[in-house]
Amino acid sequence: MALFDRNQRPRSSLFSTATIVVFAALCLVGFWMVTPPSPEAVPAATATASTADVKKAAEAVVKEKEEDRSIDATNNFKQDSANVVAEATTAAVEAEKPTVDAKGGEADGEKPASKNQSFDDENGRTEGGELVKPETAETDGAAAAAAAVAASQGKSVEDTVMDFKEQASTDTKETVGSGGQDANTEKTPADTKESIVSQEENPKEAAGGGSSKKQTFDDENGKMEGVDVVKDDGNKTFISEDNAKPIMEETTTAATDKTEDAAAVGISTEASSVTNPDDTKRSDIVEEDQKLLPEPLPNGQAELLTEPAAQNGSFTTQAAESTNEQKTRAEKNKNKKKKKKAASKAEAEPEPEPEAAVLSPAHVWKLCNTSTGEDYIPCLDNEAAIKKLKTDIHYEHRERHCPAHPPTCLVPAPPSYKDPIRWPVSRSKIWYHNVPHTQLAEFKKRQNWVKVSGEYLTFPGGGTQFKTGGALHYIDLIQQAFPEVAWGRRSRVVLDVGCGVASFGGFMFERGVLTMSFAPKDEHEAQVQFALERGIPAISAVMGTKRLQFPSNVFDIVHCARCRVPWHINGGLLLLEVNRLVRPGGFFVWSATPVYQKLAEDVEIWGEMVKLTKAMCWEMVAKTRDTIDRVGLVIFRKPMSNHCYETRRQTEPPLCHPSDDPNAAWNISLRACMHRVPTDPSVRGSRWPQPWPERAEKVPYWLNSSQVGVYGKAAPEDFAADYAHWKKVVQNSYLAGMGIEWKSVRNVMDMRAVYGGLAAALRDMNVWVMNTVNIDSPDTLPVIYERGMFGIYHDWCESFSTYPRSYDLLHADHLFSKLKARCKVLPVLVEVDRILRPNGKLIVRDDKETVDEIVEGVRSMHWEVRMTVSKHKEAMLCARKTMWRPTEMEPGPPTR
């Protein structure tokens, strides 16, 4: 058949017409494709849309959301992911809605769409609320595309959306990992990835559908999940509190997702900004170890951080007492022109203010450049001030002379320093390299004070007055001489004057007695440092021209064994200071050559002492001689009434003026006078305290309900509440949850003691506590002594009178925040570093702002921050001092 037969013409015409129709249809389809689809209906042609369309539309939504991100990248990133899924889901559901007529009616056989929706936003998951979201071409396109893909793949819209969610999550991870994070965020890509994984594994928690009781956080020890107990892993402690109310702004965490539903108590342990590659491995170990952890604390740290506002109540302060005493004395001497001119000159030429010491990691630490090196005590080694003294006949050069500006350098440590030997072995031997001094061993080698034995310094337990029989024999000799001494029952707190290496105080622990030993920093090289290294309480002090920093009428016994104090000179000035310190009815035990030798000088001194003590109304209750050590001792008792004072014939020493406050002890010059004995039954000193150990828990008889305590309650209730509080803190936290190995702790200092509750709570431990009461705090130090503990007044704007590396643990309860009004925090931290031993612990309880500042400071000194806890703007820190020391030394003083 011919190709172009006439019979074929009609077919050719029909084909041309069909071609035109198809072309027109294609044009219409193309026009439709570039036109946004109507939200009311989706053409059937979109059923062939590809998955690429879905992803393209989703990316448009993500891009729009990224433009509105806030600084908090963690929360916003979670929100972006949740919103993408929520919008895609909503659009897909809209696509499946039945056709609605013009009157708003619904299609036959279909249920009405609910206006109440569930969606996720930055406030968590919201259910039952009306969903109102702006509709855009991108969201409409996503809905249509989702419906089209569902139709093409034979799946429901919901399944299609879930597939899209998984794909979007994967793509988002890749974007974050490649640096697609907001520039203002501090969270690492690894941290964000962990947050996404946590969302996928726990969709309910990620959507905010309920506050979880367990926390998940990352730190240098790896990822911790479900932490709700106290864990001690040797170096770090983690604590969470699952019953706490969410307080995000009051919570400190290491690298925890900061959502509003996060736990209120934050935990941080020196979080690193770089993820540790061993995190996964460590996480598995932690999860296994949790099975072996102790039971959760009933109240966690909540109770521990509840601090009632402190006030002075009915207590005055040592600063006020001492200032009033100084003013009173100044008024009496106002006619003396020299003193008046000196005072006016001091007022006219005030010392310049020190430069602000900024507590910052950027601070450049340097070693102190001093002549005393590793043994530097700023207030006792102030060579410039000592050179200006007019005389040192009364040991003025051994008294405190603090520099105008406290040092901000760090004291070097001995090159071969080791962790101290533990108590009680340390009482007999210590490491030589920790206190590398041999002069005292040579000087006292015949008296069994200390000996060099290889890498150890050994202490045979001897002393000048008990070199053969030993300290315990000597201690028992005192009680045998006068049984009313009753070591450990009636006599609990003792002051040992001129203690040497403090063997007397060290063995007093065997008799249940707490001894405050002191000696000057003099030619007897490092004697107090030996005592502290042995684990025996001691301070560096001297009986010179000023009162010792103790209240009046607090020591049960004052002891002196060849202490080299000239008691009888200057009108008995120094013995009258003992009279101020010892309780009415208390004892002065004196063992020295004038008691038992017959040399002319000794006989003369003994005669002077008999006359002086008689004039002071002291009673000689015992005098004995030891057959083993061939020494003698005498015991005097202070009167318990004023009868002798009122009937005595002597006028010297005189009675003090009633205005003279015996409790004023901060920078107060000695006076050769005697204070009257309190006789009012409600006044402290009128009665002897309860026997030990009952007195530790008994409310002192002179605290009554009419007095207001430090924490605002009636004084007896305040005392009891404070003790109960610290017992709970010690039992629930310090002994179990801080990661402290208490076997290595011996010397403890409470840097801001109130009633001595911490010391009382620790009294069954093998530790002793030096309670310091700040001069501007309520003067509660007499309460501490009354309950059988001891302490000292101090101003933490100055250096403490002890050697470097003296204490194993320092405790500062709301100390630093109270000091800010008077001095800088940095020098106080430097002092803490000076007196704390390497590997020693610091516990700080204070407001969160102050604790954050302390954390910053100790980290700059390369300390290990073991734990921080915060709640209700209060916080607690536990940190460990390391062996780190700077290598650069500060410049020395200028030479002239």
NORLIN-V904592 format. One line per field, one symbol per residue. ss: DSSP state (@ for helix, = for strand, . for the rest). psi: psi as a letter, one per 40 degrees, with the letter a starting at -180 (. if undefined). burial: 1 if it has 16 or more other ideal C-beta (glycine too) atoms within 10 Angstrom, else 0. A space follows every 10 residues. Layout:
# NORLIN-V904592
ss->???
psi->???
burial->???
This chain:
# NORLIN-V904592
ss->.....@@@@@ @@@@@@@@@@ @@@@@@@@@@ @@@....... ...@@@@@.. @@@@@@@@@@ @@@@@@.... ..@@@@@@@@ @@@@@@@@@@ @@@@@..... .......... .....===== =..======= ......@@@@ @@@@@@@@@@ @@@...@@@@ @@@@@@@@@@ @@@@@@@... ........@@ @@@@@@@@@@ @.@@@@.... ....=====. .======... ==....==.. .......@@@ .....=.... .....===.. ........@@ @@@@@@@@@@ @@........ .......... ......=@@@ @@@@@@@@@@ @@....@@@@ @@@@@@@@.. .......... ......=... ..@@@..... ..@@@@@... .....@@@.. .........= .......... ....@@@.== =@@@....@@ @@@.@@@... ===..===.. .......... @@@@@@@@@@ @.@@@.=... =.=====... ..@@@@@@@@ @..======. ......@@@@ @@@@...=== .....=.... ....====== =........@ @@@@@@@@@@ @========= =.@@@@...@ @@@@@@@@@@ @@@@@...== =====..... .======... ..@@@@@... ...==..... ........=. ..==...... .......... ...@@@.... .......=.. ...=@@@@@@ @@@@@@@@@@ @@@@...... .@@@..==== ......@@@@ @......=== ====...=.. @@@@@@.... ====...... ......==== ===..@@@@. ....@@@@@@ @@@@@===== =======@@@ @@@@@@@@@@ ...======= =..======= ........=. ......
psi->hidfideedd dddddddddd dddddddddd dddehhihed ihiddeeeii dddddddddd dddddddeia dgdddddddd dddddddddd dddddeiihh ideeiiiiei iihiehihih aeeahhieih hhhhhidddd dddddddddd ddefiidddd dddddddddd dddddddeff iideieiidd dddddddddd dgddddeffi hieiihiiae eahhhfheih hheddihhhi heeihhgdee hhicfihgid eiidhihigg hiehhheedd dddddddddd deiiiihdeb edddehhihi idbehaiddd dddddddddd ddfeehdddd ddddddddgi iihiihhhgi eehhiiihgi debefhhdee fgdddddehd ifdffdeeih giidhiifih hiiidfhihi iiieddddii hdedgghedd dddfdeefdi ihgbeihihe eiidefdddi dddddddddd dgdedghecd hdhihhhfeb efddddeddd efhhhhiiii gaeghfdddd dddefhhiih iigbeiiifi iifdhdihih hfefhgdeif ffdddddddd diiheiihhh hidedeieid dddddddddd dddddefihh eihihhedef iiiihihiie iedddeeidi ehiiiiideh heehehfhii hgihiihheh deiheeiiii ihededehhh dehieeihid eeiidddddd dddddddddd deddddeefh gedehdhihh egicefdddd deeeifiihh hhhideihge ddddddeeii aiiiheeiii giiifdidhh hhhfdddded ediidddddd ddddehihei ihhhhaiddd dddddddddd efihhdiihi hfeiiihhih haehiidiii iiiii.
burial->0000000000 0000000000 0000000000 0000001010 0100010010 1011101101 1100100010 0111111111 1111111111 1111100000 0000000000 0000001011 0001100000 0000000111 1111111111 1000001001 1011100110 0110010000 1000101111 1101110110 0000111110 0000111111 1111101111 1100011111 1101001001 1111111010 0111111111 1000110010 0110010000 0010001001 1101100001 0111101111 1110100010 0000000000 0000000000 0000001010 0000101101 0101111111 1100000000 0001011111 1100011111 1111001001 1010011011 1101101001 1001001111 1000001111 1111111011 1101101100 1100101101 1111111111 1111111110 1011111111 1001111111 1111111111 1111011111 1111111111 1110101100 1111111111 1111111111 1111110000 0000110110 0110111100 0101010010 1111111111 0001000000 0010010000 1111111101 1111101100 0001111011 0110110011 0110000111 1011100111 1110111011 0111001111 0001111111 1111111111 1110101111 1111111111 1111111111 1111111111 1111111111 1111111110 0011111111 1111111101 1111111101 1111111101 1011111111 1101111111 1000000001 000000
